[in-house]
Structure formats: structure tokens, C-alpha cells
Amino acid sequence: MALGGPFTLVLSGGGLKGLAHIGVLKALDERGLTPGLVVGSSMGSLVAAAWAAGMPLEEMTERALAVRRKDIFQVAHVDMALKRMRSPAVYRREPLDALIASLVGNRTFSDLARPLLINTVELNSGMQVFWGLPGLREARVADAVFASCALPGIFPPREIDGRWYVDGAVVENMPVQVAAAHGAGPVMAVDVGATSALRSNVQDDGFAATYIRGLEIVMQTMMESRLRHWGAPPLVLVHPRVEHVSLFAFGHNRELIEEGHRATLDLLDMLGPEFDPAGHGVYPQRKVQIRVDRERCVGCGACVMHAPWVFEMDEGGRAAVRQPVQSWSPLDGAYVRNCPTYAISARLATPSRP
């Protein structure tokens, strides 16, 4: 197995989809792999903090399977009735506070059994702050986790040392740069915030659904932009297939954990001996064949705008593929879903015969 040395693990935000992170940790444990540092964002911070506090994976799984909506989301009826538009959030803080406290207690970062960084943003300045870095280790882990889960408008901000903090995902949902700077070896990042699955009738599900869908799209776009030119250390992306689950959908707990487990084992098997822990780029990589359906193409040029190294406009004003076989990492292919007429397709390339 190629990922045998030191590495850093990044657990992204993604609402309830973040339960897949438990399956990721379980798969790594089964392969005898222990990250030297874990970086958590939003829901990823909750799972990472429980792991860093030493909670056994069996107990973590049992707790995750038992969690229900009322354990996290209780509408702040009084605040919304009395304060109306000045209400700090849609949901009360007490249920989430109680859940976090049951996982990590009153520990500071210095008390943790394993190294941990938590991604937050200072609300008034917009400054990204990673709790657990040197000089930021004496804060309560529970406060940092709550802040990292405090999606603006959904949960109220959390005060830490006189400043107010919210979910770091509003700046960077999958904070791999800090992992590269403070960890050793490759970075393994688990993306559960992806938006590539087509949703239906979000507009009919009210304010919260529309707001959350908008945030999903923003976070996905920012991630792709940040990582488009990733160099070193090598970045290994785990992408559990959880796009069909919305951020706050309950009832998928077991499915999410099992999918995180499956996706991680598959990725570890896929890396193979050619993976160089001292190399660069985004992994895993595979060959795909790109096609354009000329009957569907309307010549809008969106594909050329998104990927001029892949597409060009032909003499008839339709999109043409410069080089049909492309080497893809999990970050590639945004131009497929950004075609307004769904004229672009990508399939695994047929291996060439020797």
C-alpha cells in the first residue's frame, strides 16, 4: 500500500454528510494508517475532535447511528418571535453544545491525545483562524468545534476570547493549505461537500433549502479554484458518493458511514505502487475520454471558457475537443456539469493495447 509513511488528514464540512468521515477513519484504522495531524472543518471538526479526544471508533459509530434531528436542530422560536430579523440564528445553540460537550468534554487543545486543528472564521474581520496552532491551543475544543459548525444564520456565532467566530467553510471548506504547511508527508483530504449531483425542485423547499444549496455551490466553486494548480505535497482526494444527500438530511446515517469506509478503501487500493509520497499533484489520476454531442451543442462557448486547454470552437461554431483522452484527478471535469445543454460526456478511456 502506497500511503505507508506520515500523512495529514483533512475532513471537510458537509452537514450530516460529514458522518462519512467516521467510515474514513475506520478504513484507515483497518489498514494500520494513523494521520500525524487531523484538520477539521464544520462537521468534519466534530468528527475530528472526537477522534483526537481518543473516542474509540466503535463508540463514535454507535453515537452517530443514534443521533436524531432533535439532538442538533431545535428552532429558536423565542428569539425569532421577539427579535425577528435580529435573531442570531434559526436554530438554538443548546442541543449542539450538549452534543459537542458529550464528545470532547472540557478539554483544551493541549489536553488532546492527538494533534488537531479546527477551521473557523472571525466574523467581524473575515480572518481565518485555526485553533490548535501554536499560541491557539488553550481554547476549549468544544468552543472551537461549535464555532466551526456555526454556519451563519443557521447557528449563532461563538465567542472565544472576546471575538466572534463562525464556520470556517465560508472561506475554505476543505482547508488543505494549512495541512500542507503544518503536517508531514502527503495530504489526504475527504470531500463530502461536493455538489455534482443534479438536485430537483430545491426552489420549492423554502428559504433554508435554497440558502444551503447556494452555499454548497459556493463552497464547491471555491475549492476547485483553490486547488486547480496544486503542487506539493501530493494531495490525495477521497470523494465518498454522498452528493445525493442534502446537508441537513437525517435517516442516511449508516449509509454515509459505510460509504466513507468504502470510498477510502477503494482509494487506498487505487493508489498503487506508482504513487510517490514525495511527489506532487492531485490523486488518484485516471484516463478519461471526452466527447461532445454536436446535436446538443448550441455553441455557447462555456466549455472553452472553463477549459480552453480541452476545448475549442470549430468552423461551424460548435465545441470541439482538442485532445479526447485527458488525465483526470477528482478535481477535474467541472466543464461537464457546466454545459447548459449537457452536450459533454466523459468516460473511462479504453486502455491502449501493447
N, C-alpha and C positions, 0 to 999 in steps of 0.2 A: 504494500500500500504506500502511495507516494507521499502522503502527508504525515510522515513519522516524526518530524522534528518539532520544535516550538512553533506555535502559531497563535494568532489573536482571533477571537470570535466576536462578531458584531451581530446583535439581534435587533432588527428594525421594529418600528411601530407598525400597527395594522389593526388596532382594536382587538376584538375577540379572535381574529385570525392569528394573533400572536401566541395562542395556545400551541400552535405548531412548533414553537421553539422548544417546548418540552420534549417533543419527539426527536428534535435535532440533538439535544443534549443526551438523550437516551442512546441514539445511534452512535454518537461519538464515544460514549462510555463503553458500549459493546465492542468497539474497535480499539479500546485502550488508549483513546486520544483525549488529552486534557488541555484545554487552552491555558496559556500563561496569563491572559488578560481577557476579560469579557467587557464589552461596551454595550450598554442597553439604551434604547430609545423608546419612550412611550410604553406600550405593553411589553416590549422587549426588555425594558428596565425592570419591570415587575418580576418576570421570569428570571432574569439575570441576577437580581438581588436575592431571590430565594435560593438560587444555586450558590451564590457567593457566600450566603449565610450558613451554608452547609446542610440545607434541607435535602434529604435523600430523594432520588428521582421517583421512587415508588410513592412516597408521600405526596410529592408535587403532583404526580399524575392523579392520585385519588382526590386531592383538593380541586384540581382543575375539572375533573369529571362531575364533581358535586356542585360547582358554582352555578348560581342562577341569576337571573336579571336583578332581582331584589338585593342581591349581595353586592351589587355595584351601582345600579341605576335606580335612584328614587327621586322623583321630580321635586324640585324646590318650590312647592305650591305657595308657601307663605311669602318667600322672597318675591316670587313672580307676581303675587297678588298685591303686595304692599309697595314694592319698589318698581314694578313693571319693567320698563326699559332699562332701569338702573340695577336690575337684579344681576348679581355677579355671574350666574350661570343657570343653565336649565336644570342641572341635577345637583343634589345635596352632596356635600363633601364627606359626611359621616360614614356612609357604608364603605366607600373606597378606603377611607382612613383606617377603618376597622380591619378590612381585608389585608391591607399592607402591613399593619401592625402585627397581625397574626402570622405573617410570613417572616418578618425581619426584626420584630421587637423594637427595642430602643437603641439598637446598635448605631455606632458611628462607622464611617468607612475604615477607620483604624482598627475596629473590632472584628472586621470580617475575616473569614477563614481564607478567602480567595480574593485576588485583585479585581476591582470593579470600577468602571466609570459610568456615570449617568448623565445623559444628554438633556439639557434644559436651555431655555432662553429667558433672559431677564426682560420682563415685559416692557418696561419704560424705555430702555436703551436699545433693545433688539440684540443685545450681546449674547452670544452662545457661551454657555458655561458648562463645563464638565466636572461634576462633583466626583471626588475621588482622586483628582490630580494633586500633586504636592501643593500644600497650602489650602486645599479644599477638602481635607479628609476628616475634619472634626464635626462636620454637619451630620445630623441624623439621616441615616439612609432612608428612613420612611418619608421624611420631608422631601428629599431629592426625588424619590420614586413618584410621590404624589404629584410633584411639580411636573415631572416628565410625562405623566399621564393626563395632565390638566390641559386637554385640548381647549383652546379659547372658546368661551361661550358654552361649552359642554360641562366642564368642571371649573370651579373658581381657581384663580391663581393661588400659589402657596408662598407665604412669606418665609424667607430664610435670611437671617442676619440683616433685617431691615429693608430687604429688597424683595420684589415680587416676581415669581418665576412661573413659566408655563411650559408646555410640551415643546421639547427641542425639535420635534418633527416639522415645526413651522419653518425652520431654517434648513434642517438636514435630517431626513427620516432614517437614513442608514449611514451613520457617521463613521465612514471608513478612514478618512484622513487622520483623525486622532488615533485610530487603531494603528495605522502605519507609523505614526510618529512616536508612539509610546509603547508599542508592543514589539515582539521579536518574531522574525520569520514571516511567512505568508499571512494574509488576512483572509479569513473565511467569513463571509457576510451572508446572512439569511434575510431574504427579501420576501416579506409577507404583505407588502403594501401595493403590489403591482395592480394595474387597472386594465390589463389587456382583454379581459373577458367583456363581451358586449352585455350591457345591462338593458332591461326593458322597463319602460314606464316609471323611471325614477321621478319624473316631474309630477306624478300623481300621488306620491307618497309623503308629501308635506315638506315643511321647511327643513327639518333635521336631515332627512334623506338627501335633499338637494344640496345642502351645505356640506355634508360628509362626502358626497360624490365629487363635489368641486374640489375638496381638499385632497382626495385620492388622486385626482388628475394632476393637481399642482405638485404633489409630492413625487409622483412618478416622473413628471417632466423635469423637475429639479435634479432628481437622482441621475437620470440619463445624461443631462447636461454636465453635471459634475464629473461623471465617470467616463465620459466619451474618450478622453485622452489619457486614461490611467496608465502609469508607467510601472514603477516598482514600489514595494514588493509585489509579487503576484497576488492577484485578488481572485479568490475562489467564491463564486456565487452559488448559493443554494436557493432554489426557487420552488418551494412547495406549490403545488397546483391548488391554490385556495382562492383564486380570483372570483369564483362564483359566490363566495360568502361575503356578505356585507360586513362593515366594521363592527356593528353592534348586534349581529345576529346570534342568538343563542340556539342551542339544540344541535350544534355541529361539533361539540367539544371532542368527543372521541375521534371523529373523522379527522379533525385538524391535527390532533396529536399523532395519529397514525400516518398522516400524510407527511408531516415533518420528519418522521422517522424514515419512511420510505424514500423521500427525496434525498435525504442525507446519505443513506446507504448507497443509493444509485449513483450519486455524485462521486462518492469515495471510490466506487468501483470504476467509474468512468475516467478518473484522472489518469490512472495507469502509470507505468514507469517513465513515460516521456515527460511527465510534469517535473519542472525544475523549481524547487522551493527558493532558489536564489535568482530565479528569472524575473520576468516582467509580463505585464498584460493581464487580461481578464480570462478566467477559465470557468467551465470547460469550453473548448472550442470544437466546432464541427463544421463540415462542409454542407452547404445547402445550395439548391438550385432555385434561382429567381425567375419567375415568368410574369409577363404582362398579357392580360386578355385584351386584345385590341378591340373586340366588340364592346367591352365595358368601358375602356379608357375614353375619357372625354377631352384629354389634352390640357387639363388644368395646370399641370406642372408642379403639383405638390410634392411628388416623389423626387423631382430634380432639386427642389428647394431643400428637402430633408436629407437627401443622399446624392449629391452630384457626382460622387465617385462611383455610384452604381448605375445611375440613370442618365439619359439624355433624351432630347426631343428629336424625333426623326423628321424627314422631309414632309411627311403627311401630318405633322403636328400631334403625333401620338408618342407616348413614352416608349422608349426602347432601353433594353438592358445592355450596358457596356460589356460586362463580363458575367455571364449567367451563374457561374459557380463562385460563391462567396464563402469566406471563412467567418463563421458567426460565433460570437460569445453570447451569453444570456442577455447582454445589453443591446444587441443589435436587433434590427427588424422593426423599429418604430415606424418606418415608412410603409410597412404593410398595413398596419391598422390606421394610418393617416391618409390612406387613399379613400376619397369620398365615394367612389363607385365600387370599391372592393375589387379592383381590377388586378391587383398584385397578389401573387401567391408565392409561398416558399416551401420547398420540400427537401428532405434529406437527399443529398446528391448520391447517385449511384457510384459506389467505389469503382475506380478505373481498374481494368484488368492488367495484370503484369505482362 
